[in-house]
Amino acid sequence: MIKKPLDSLNREELKSYIFEIQDSIDSHLKNGGDVDSFIDETDLFDDFEDVLPDEEYGIFVITLLNGIRSETVLNTLLDSLIKGIQSRAAISSI
C-alpha cells in the first residue's frame, strides 16, 4: 500500500484512501496476520495521528481496524481530518 500525503487529498480522495487502508488491513488479516502486526509494520496511521485530536484519533483507528464504512461515522471523521489538515497548513505557513 502506498502512503499518500494527506494535505494533497480532497474529501473524496481522503474517503477513498481510508477505504484503501481498510482493504489493506482486511487483506493482511485474511492472509494470517493480526491487528498488532499490521500496526507494528506500518506507518500509515502516523499522518492521521498528527492531524486528529487524541480522542478522535482513537475512533479513527477503531473505524479503520473494524472496516466501518458508515456514512455518518466517515463524514464526521472526514470533517475532523479536513479541519486538522487545514489547521496544520495554517500553522506551517506562519
N, CA, C and O atoms as a MOPAC input file, in Angstrom:
PM7 MOZYME 1SCF
protein

 N      0.84500 1    -1.17200 1     0.00000 1
 C      0.00000 1     0.00000 1     0.00000 1
 C      0.88800 1     1.23200 1     0.00000 1
 O      1.84100 1     1.32100 1     0.77300 1
 N      0.57600 1     2.16500 1    -0.85600 1
 C      1.35300 1     3.39100 1    -0.98300 1
 C      0.77600 1     4.45600 1    -0.05700 1
 O     -0.41600 1     4.75900 1    -0.10300 1
 N      1.63900 1     5.01500 1     0.78200 1
 C      1.24100 1     6.08200 1     1.69200 1
 C      1.06000 1     7.37000 1     0.89300 1
 O      1.87600 1     7.69600 1     0.03100 1
 N     -0.02300 1     8.10100 1     1.19200 1
 C     -0.32200 1     9.32700 1     0.45400 1
 C     -0.25400 1    10.53000 1     1.39800 1
 O     -0.65200 1    10.42500 1     2.55800 1
 N      0.24400 1    11.66700 1     0.91400 1
 C      0.25000 1    12.87300 1     1.74700 1
 C     -1.17100 1    13.41400 1     1.91600 1
 O     -1.84800 1    13.72200 1     0.93500 1
 N     -1.60700 1    13.52300 1     3.15700 1
 C     -2.98700 1    13.91400 1     3.42800 1
 C     -3.32700 1    15.29200 1     2.90000 1
 O     -4.45100 1    15.52500 1     2.45500 1
 N     -2.37300 1    16.20700 1     2.94200 1
 C     -2.67100 1    17.57600 1     2.53100 1
 C     -2.84000 1    17.73200 1     1.01900 1
 O     -3.20200 1    18.80800 1     0.54400 1
 N     -2.58100 1    16.67500 1     0.27100 1
 C     -2.76300 1    16.74400 1    -1.17900 1
 C     -4.08600 1    16.12000 1    -1.62500 1
 O     -4.39500 1    16.09400 1    -2.81600 1
 N     -4.87100 1    15.61400 1    -0.65400 1
 C     -6.10300 1    14.90200 1    -0.97500 1
 C     -7.33400 1    15.74900 1    -0.66200 1
 O     -7.38900 1    16.42500 1     0.36600 1
 N     -8.31500 1    15.70400 1    -1.55400 1
 C     -9.58800 1    16.36000 1    -1.25400 1
 C    -10.45900 1    15.37900 1    -0.46100 1
 O    -10.03500 1    14.25900 1    -0.17500 1
 N    -11.65600 1    15.79900 1    -0.11300 1
 C    -12.53600 1    14.99700 1     0.73400 1
 C    -12.80200 1    13.59900 1     0.14800 1
 O    -12.68400 1    12.59800 1     0.85600 1
 N    -13.15400 1    13.53400 1    -1.12000 1
 C    -13.43900 1    12.23700 1    -1.74200 1
 C    -12.18800 1    11.36200 1    -1.80900 1
 O    -12.26500 1    10.14800 1    -1.61900 1
 N    -11.05300 1    11.96800 1    -2.07600 1
 C     -9.79500 1    11.21300 1    -2.11500 1
 C     -9.42500 1    10.70000 1    -0.72500 1
 O     -8.91800 1     9.58600 1    -0.59300 1
 N     -9.67300 1    11.50200 1     0.31400 1
 C     -9.43900 1    11.04400 1     1.68600 1
 C    -10.31600 1     9.83600 1     2.00300 1
 O     -9.86000 1     8.86100 1     2.60000 1
 N    -11.57000 1     9.91600 1     1.59900 1
 C    -12.50300 1     8.80500 1     1.82900 1
 C    -12.01500 1     7.54400 1     1.11000 1
 O    -12.02600 1     6.45700 1     1.68700 1
 N    -11.59500 1     7.68500 1    -0.13000 1
 C    -11.07000 1     6.54500 1    -0.88500 1
 C     -9.81100 1     5.97900 1    -0.23700 1
 O     -9.61300 1     4.76500 1    -0.19000 1
 N     -8.96400 1     6.87800 1     0.26200 1
 C     -7.73200 1     6.46600 1     0.93200 1
 C     -8.05400 1     5.66300 1     2.19400 1
 O     -7.40600 1     4.65500 1     2.47400 1
 N     -9.04600 1     6.10800 1     2.94600 1
 C     -9.47900 1     5.37000 1     4.13200 1
 C     -9.94900 1     3.97600 1     3.73300 1
 O     -9.60500 1     2.99300 1     4.39000 1
 N    -10.73400 1     3.88300 1     2.65900 1
 C    -11.19000 1     2.57700 1     2.18000 1
 C    -10.01600 1     1.70600 1     1.74000 1
 O    -10.02400 1     0.49900 1     1.98100 1
 N     -9.01600 1     2.29200 1     1.10300 1
 C     -7.82200 1     1.53500 1     0.70000 1
 C     -7.10200 1     0.96800 1     1.91700 1
 O     -6.66000 1    -0.18100 1     1.90900 1
 N     -6.99100 1     1.77700 1     2.95300 1
 C     -6.33000 1     1.30200 1     4.17600 1
 C     -7.14500 1     0.17500 1     4.79900 1
 O     -6.58600 1    -0.83400 1     5.23000 1
 N     -8.46900 1     0.34600 1     4.84800 1
 C     -9.32000 1    -0.71900 1     5.38300 1
 C     -9.16000 1    -2.00300 1     4.57800 1
 O     -9.08600 1    -3.08800 1     5.15500 1
 N     -9.10400 1    -1.89400 1     3.26800 1
 C     -8.92400 1    -3.07100 1     2.41700 1
 C     -7.56500 1    -3.71800 1     2.66300 1
 O     -7.44600 1    -4.94400 1     2.65700 1
 N     -6.54800 1    -2.89900 1     2.87800 1
 C     -5.20900 1    -3.40500 1     3.16900 1
 C     -5.19700 1    -4.16200 1     4.50000 1
 O     -4.57700 1    -5.22000 1     4.61200 1
 N     -5.87700 1    -3.62100 1     5.49500 1
 C     -5.97700 1    -4.29000 1     6.79900 1
 C     -6.71400 1    -5.61400 1     6.63800 1
 O     -6.27800 1    -6.64100 1     7.15900 1
 N     -7.82500 1    -5.58800 1     5.92000 1
 C     -8.61200 1    -6.79800 1     5.69100 1
 C     -7.77500 1    -7.87400 1     4.99400 1
 O     -7.81900 1    -9.04500 1     5.37000 1
 N     -7.02700 1    -7.47200 1     3.99200 1
 C     -6.16400 1    -8.41500 1     3.27700 1
 C     -5.10000 1    -8.99700 1     4.20800 1
 O     -4.82900 1   -10.19700 1     4.18200 1
 N     -4.50800 1    -8.13900 1     5.02300 1
 C     -3.48600 1    -8.58300 1     5.97900 1
 C     -4.06500 1    -9.63600 1     6.92500 1
 O     -3.43300 1   -10.65900 1     7.19300 1
 N     -5.27100 1    -9.37400 1     7.42400 1
 C     -5.90200 1   -10.31000 1     8.35600 1
 C     -6.28700 1   -11.62100 1     7.67500 1
 O     -6.14300 1   -12.69400 1     8.25900 1
 N     -6.77800 1   -11.53000 1     6.43100 1
 C     -7.16000 1   -12.73900 1     5.69400 1
 C     -5.95100 1   -13.60000 1     5.34300 1
 O     -6.08600 1   -14.80400 1     5.13000 1
 N     -4.76500 1   -12.98300 1     5.28000 1
 C     -3.54400 1   -13.72300 1     4.96200 1
 C     -2.81300 1   -14.19900 1     6.20600 1
 O     -1.62600 1   -14.51900 1     6.15200 1
 N     -3.52600 1   -14.24600 1     7.33100 1
 C     -2.96000 1   -14.82100 1     8.54700 1
 C     -2.31000 1   -13.82700 1     9.48900 1
 O     -1.83500 1   -14.21500 1    10.55700 1
 N     -2.27800 1   -12.56600 1     9.12500 1
 C     -1.70900 1   -11.56900 1    10.01600 1
 C     -2.70200 1   -11.19500 1    11.10100 1
 O     -3.86400 1   -11.59900 1    11.06800 1
 N     -2.22600 1   -10.41800 1    12.06400 1
 C     -3.13000 1    -9.92800 1    13.09400 1
 C     -3.03300 1    -8.40700 1    13.17200 1
 O     -2.15400 1    -7.79200 1    12.56800 1
 N     -3.93900 1    -7.82400 1    13.91600 1
 C     -4.01300 1    -6.36500 1    14.01600 1
 C     -2.71300 1    -5.79400 1    14.56100 1
 O     -2.21200 1    -4.79400 1    14.04800 1
 N     -2.16100 1    -6.42400 1    15.60100 1
 C     -0.92100 1    -5.91900 1    16.20100 1
 C      0.22400 1    -5.89400 1    15.19900 1
 O      0.97900 1    -4.92400 1    15.14200 1
 N      0.35600 1    -6.94500 1    14.41500 1
 C      1.45000 1    -6.97300 1    13.44000 1
 C      1.23500 1    -5.92100 1    12.36000 1
 O      2.19200 1    -5.31100 1    11.88400 1
 N     -0.02000 1    -5.70900 1    11.97400 1
 C     -0.29000 1    -4.67700 1    10.96600 1
 C      0.13000 1    -3.30800 1    11.48900 1
 O      0.81600 1    -2.55400 1    10.79800 1
 N     -0.28300 1    -2.99500 1    12.70700 1
 C      0.05000 1    -1.69200 1    13.28800 1
 C      1.55900 1    -1.54600 1    13.46400 1
 O      2.11700 1    -0.48000 1    13.20800 1
 N      2.21400 1    -2.61700 1    13.89900 1
 C      3.67000 1    -2.57200 1    14.10500 1
 C      4.44100 1    -2.41700 1    12.80200 1
 O      5.51500 1    -1.81600 1    12.78900 1
 N      3.90900 1    -2.95000 1    11.70800 1
 C      4.63400 1    -2.98700 1    10.43800 1
 C      4.31400 1    -1.81900 1     9.51100 1
 O      4.85100 1    -1.75200 1     8.40500 1
 N      3.45600 1    -0.90400 1     9.93400 1
 C      3.06200 1     0.17600 1     9.04300 1
 C      3.19500 1     1.53400 1     9.72100 1
 O      3.15500 1     1.65100 1    10.94600 1
 N      3.35400 1     2.55300 1     8.88700 1
 C      3.33500 1     3.92200 1     9.39700 1
 C      2.16900 1     4.68800 1     8.76900 1
 O      2.15900 1     5.91900 1     8.76300 1
 N      1.18600 1     3.94900 1     8.23900 1
 C      0.02900 1     4.56400 1     7.58200 1
 C     -0.78200 1     5.44900 1     8.52000 1
 O     -1.40700 1     6.41200 1     8.07600 1
 N     -0.77700 1     5.13400 1     9.80200 1
 C     -1.58000 1     5.89400 1    10.75600 1
 C     -0.89800 1     7.16600 1    11.24500 1
 O     -1.55900 1     8.04700 1    11.79400 1
 N      0.41200 1     7.27300 1    11.05200 1
 C      1.17900 1     8.38100 1    11.62900 1
 C      0.67700 1     9.75800 1    11.19700 1
 O      0.50800 1    10.64200 1    12.03700 1
 N      0.43900 1     9.94800 1     9.91700 1
 C     -0.02200 1    11.25200 1     9.43800 1
 C     -1.39300 1    11.60200 1     9.99500 1
 O     -1.67200 1    12.76400 1    10.28800 1
 N     -2.24300 1    10.59800 1    10.14000 1
 C     -3.57000 1    10.83100 1    10.69700 1
 C     -3.46200 1    11.23400 1    12.17200 1
 O     -4.20200 1    12.09400 1    12.65000 1
 N     -2.53800 1    10.60500 1    12.87300 1
 C     -2.33900 1    10.93600 1    14.28200 1
 C     -1.90100 1    12.39000 1    14.44600 1
 O     -2.24700 1    13.04300 1    15.43000 1
 N     -1.14000 1    12.88800 1    13.47800 1
 C     -0.65400 1    14.26700 1    13.52900 1
 C     -1.75800 1    15.30600 1    13.33700 1
 O     -1.62200 1    16.43400 1    13.81200 1
 N     -2.84000 1    14.95400 1    12.65600 1
 C     -3.87900 1    15.94700 1    12.35300 1
 C     -5.17400 1    15.77000 1    13.14500 1
 O     -6.00500 1    16.67700 1    13.17500 1
 N     -5.35300 1    14.62800 1    13.77900 1
 C     -6.57900 1    14.39200 1    14.53600 1
 C     -6.34700 1    14.58800 1    16.03400 1
 O     -5.29400 1    14.21500 1    16.55100 1
 N     -7.32400 1    15.17100 1    16.73500 1
 C     -7.23800 1    15.23600 1    18.19600 1
 C     -7.17500 1    13.81600 1    18.76300 1
 O     -7.68400 1    12.88000 1    18.14700 1
 N     -6.56000 1    13.65500 1    19.92100 1
 C     -6.36400 1    12.32500 1    20.50900 1
 C     -7.64900 1    11.51700 1    20.60900 1
 O     -7.66800 1    10.33400 1    20.27000 1
 N     -8.72900 1    12.15200 1    21.07700 1
 C     -9.97600 1    11.40600 1    21.26000 1
 C    -10.56800 1    10.95900 1    19.92400 1
 O    -11.20900 1     9.91000 1    19.85900 1
 N    -10.37100 1    11.72000 1    18.88000 1
 C    -10.88600 1    11.33400 1    17.56300 1
 C     -9.94900 1    10.35300 1    16.86400 1
 O    -10.38900 1     9.53500 1    16.05500 1
 N     -8.66900 1    10.43500 1    17.17500 1
 C     -7.71100 1     9.50100 1    16.57600 1
 C     -8.05200 1     8.06500 1    16.97700 1
 O     -8.00000 1     7.15900 1    16.14600 1
 N     -8.39800 1     7.85900 1    18.23700 1
 C     -8.77400 1     6.52100 1    18.69500 1
 C     -9.97800 1     5.98100 1    17.94500 1
 O    -10.00300 1     4.81100 1    17.56100 1
 N    -10.97400 1     6.82600 1    17.73500 1
 C    -12.16800 1     6.42900 1    16.97400 1
 C    -11.78200 1     6.12200 1    15.53200 1
 O    -12.28600 1     5.17200 1    14.93200 1
 N    -10.88100 1     6.93700 1    14.98100 1
 C    -10.41200 1     6.72400 1    13.61800 1
 C     -9.75900 1     5.34300 1    13.47400 1
 O    -10.06700 1     4.60100 1    12.54100 1
 N     -8.86600 1     5.00900 1    14.39400 1
 C     -8.16300 1     3.71500 1    14.33200 1
 C     -9.16100 1     2.57000 1    14.45800 1
 O     -9.08400 1     1.59900 1    13.70500 1
 N    -10.08600 1     2.67100 1    15.39100 1
 C    -11.10900 1     1.62600 1    15.55800 1
 C    -11.93900 1     1.48800 1    14.28200 1
 O    -12.26200 1     0.37800 1    13.85900 1
 N    -12.27900 1     2.62100 1    13.67800 1
 C    -13.05600 1     2.61200 1    12.43200 1
 C    -12.29700 1     1.87300 1    11.33600 1
 O    -12.87200 1     1.05100 1    10.62200 1
 N    -11.00700 1     2.16600 1    11.20400 1
 C    -10.22100 1     1.50500 1    10.17200 1
 C    -10.04600 1     0.01800 1    10.45800 1
 O    -10.23400 1    -0.81500 1     9.57200 1
 N     -9.69000 1    -0.30800 1    11.67800 1
 C     -9.42500 1    -1.71000 1    12.01700 1
 C    -10.66300 1    -2.58200 1    11.90800 1
 O    -10.55900 1    -3.77100 1    11.60300 1
 N    -11.83200 1    -2.00800 1    12.15300 1
 C    -13.07100 1    -2.78100 1    12.09500 1
 C    -13.79800 1    -2.65500 1    10.76400 1
 O    -14.88100 1    -3.21600 1    10.59800 1
 N    -13.22100 1    -1.93000 1     9.82100 1
 C    -13.81900 1    -1.81800 1     8.49700 1
 C    -15.15300 1    -1.09600 1     8.48200 1
 O    -16.00600 1    -1.38000 1     7.64100 1
 N    -15.33800 1    -0.16600 1     9.40400 1
 C    -16.59400 1     0.56700 1     9.47800 1
 C    -16.67600 1     1.54400 1     8.31300 1
 O    -15.76600 1     2.34500 1     8.10100 1
 N    -17.76500 1     1.47700 1     7.56200 1
 C    -17.93500 1     2.33500 1     6.39000 1
 C    -19.24000 1     3.13400 1     6.44700 1
 O    -19.76600 1     3.56700 1     5.42200 1
 N    -19.73100 1     3.31300 1     7.63000 1
 C    -20.94900 1     4.09900 1     7.83800 1
 C    -20.71500 1     5.53600 1     7.38100 1
 O    -19.72000 1     6.16100 1     7.74700 1
 N    -21.64400 1     6.05000 1     6.57800 1
 C    -21.52000 1     7.42400 1     6.08100 1
 C    -21.45300 1     8.42600 1     7.22700 1
 O    -20.70000 1     9.39700 1     7.16100 1
 N    -22.23000 1     8.19700 1     8.26800 1
 C    -22.24500 1     9.11200 1     9.40400 1
 C    -20.87600 1     9.15800 1    10.08400 1
 O    -20.34300 1    10.23600 1    10.34300 1
 N    -20.32000 1     8.00300 1    10.36600 1
 C    -19.00600 1     7.93100 1    11.01600 1
 C    -17.94100 1     8.52000 1    10.10300 1
 O    -17.12100 1     9.32800 1    10.53800 1
 N    -17.95600 1     8.11700 1     8.83700 1
 C    -16.93500 1     8.60700 1     7.90400 1
 C    -17.02600 1    10.11700 1     7.70000 1
 O    -15.99700 1    10.79100 1     7.65300 1
 N    -18.21800 1    10.65200 1     7.58000 1
 C    -18.35600 1    12.09800 1     7.39300 1
 C    -17.83300 1    12.87100 1     8.59600 1
 O    -17.20300 1    13.91700 1     8.43900 1
 N    -18.09000 1    12.36300 1     9.79100 1
 C    -17.57300 1    13.00800 1    10.99800 1
 C    -16.04800 1    12.97300 1    11.01400 1
 O    -15.40200 1    13.97400 1    11.32300 1
 N    -15.48000 1    11.82500 1    10.68300 1
 C    -14.02200 1    11.70700 1    10.64800 1
 C    -13.41700 1    12.56900 1     9.54200 1
 O    -12.38000 1    13.20200 1     9.74000 1
 N    -14.06200 1    12.58900 1     8.38800 1
 C    -13.56100 1    13.42100 1     7.28600 1
 C    -13.59100 1    14.89900 1     7.66200 1
 O    -12.65900 1    15.63800 1     7.34400 1
 N    -14.65900 1    15.33800 1     8.34100 1
 C    -14.72400 1    16.72300 1     8.80300 1
 C    -13.54000 1    17.03500 1     9.72200 1
 O    -12.89700 1    18.07600 1     9.58600 1
 N    -13.26300 1    16.13200 1    10.65000 1
 C    -12.15200 1    16.33400 1    11.58400 1
 C    -10.81000 1    16.30500 1    10.87500 1
 O     -9.92200 1    17.09800 1    11.18700 1
 N    -10.66000 1    15.39600 1     9.92300 1
 C     -9.41200 1    15.32200 1     9.16800 1
 C     -9.16000 1    16.60900 1     8.38900 1
 O     -8.05900 1    17.16000 1     8.42500 1
 N    -10.17000 1    17.07500 1     7.69600 1
 C    -10.01200 1    18.29400 1     6.89100 1
 C     -9.69000 1    19.48400 1     7.79200 1
 O     -8.83200 1    20.30400 1     7.46500 1
 N    -10.37900 1    19.57200 1     8.91800 1
 C    -10.11000 1    20.65500 1     9.86600 1
 C     -8.67500 1    20.57100 1    10.38200 1
 O     -7.98400 1    21.58700 1    10.45700 1
 N     -8.22700 1    19.37800 1    10.73400 1
 C     -6.86300 1    19.18800 1    11.23000 1
 C     -5.80600 1    19.48400 1    10.17500 1
 O     -4.77500 1    20.08600 1    10.47200 1
 N     -6.06400 1    19.06400 1     8.95800 1
 C     -5.12600 1    19.32400 1     7.85100 1
 C     -5.01900 1    20.81800 1     7.60000 1
 O     -3.92400 1    21.34900 1     7.41400 1
 N     -6.15900 1    21.49200 1     7.59400 1
 C     -6.16300 1    22.94600 1     7.37300 1
 C     -5.47300 1    23.67900 1     8.51100 1
 O     -4.75300 1    24.64700 1     8.26900 1
 N     -5.67800 1    23.23900 1     9.74100 1
 C     -5.01900 1    23.85800 1    10.90200 1
 C     -3.50400 1    23.67300 1    10.81400 1
 O     -2.74100 1    24.60200 1    11.08100 1
 N     -3.08600 1    22.49000 1    10.44600 1
 C     -1.64700 1    22.21500 1    10.33800 1
 C     -1.03700 1    23.04700 1     9.22000 1
 O      0.08100 1    23.54300 1     9.35800 1
 N     -1.75700 1    23.20600 1     8.11900 1
 C     -1.26700 1    24.01900 1     6.99800 1
 C     -1.15700 1    25.48600 1     7.41000 1
 O     -0.19900 1    26.16900 1     7.04600 1
 N     -2.14500 1    25.96700 1     8.17200 1
 C     -2.12500 1    27.36100 1     8.63200 1
 C     -0.94500 1    27.61400 1     9.56700 1
 O     -0.30100 1    28.66100 1     9.49300 1
 N     -0.66800 1    26.66500 1    10.43500 1
 C      0.46200 1    26.79300 1    11.37600 1
 C      1.77800 1    26.75200 1    10.60100 1
 O      2.70400 1    27.50200 1    10.91100 1
 N      1.86300 1    25.88200 1     9.59900 1
 C      3.08900 1    25.75800 1     8.80100 1
 C      3.39100 1    27.01300 1     8.00400 1
 O      4.55200 1    27.30500 1     7.71700 1
 N      2.35600 1    27.75600 1     7.64500 1
 C      2.57200 1    28.94400 1     6.80200 1
 C      2.95400 1    30.17800 1     7.61500 1
 O      3.27500 1    31.22600 1     7.05400 1
 N      2.91600 1    30.04500 1     8.93000 1
 C      3.27800 1    31.20300 1     9.77600 1
 C      4.77700 1    31.36500 1     9.84600 1
 O      5.26900 1    32.27900 1    10.50700 1

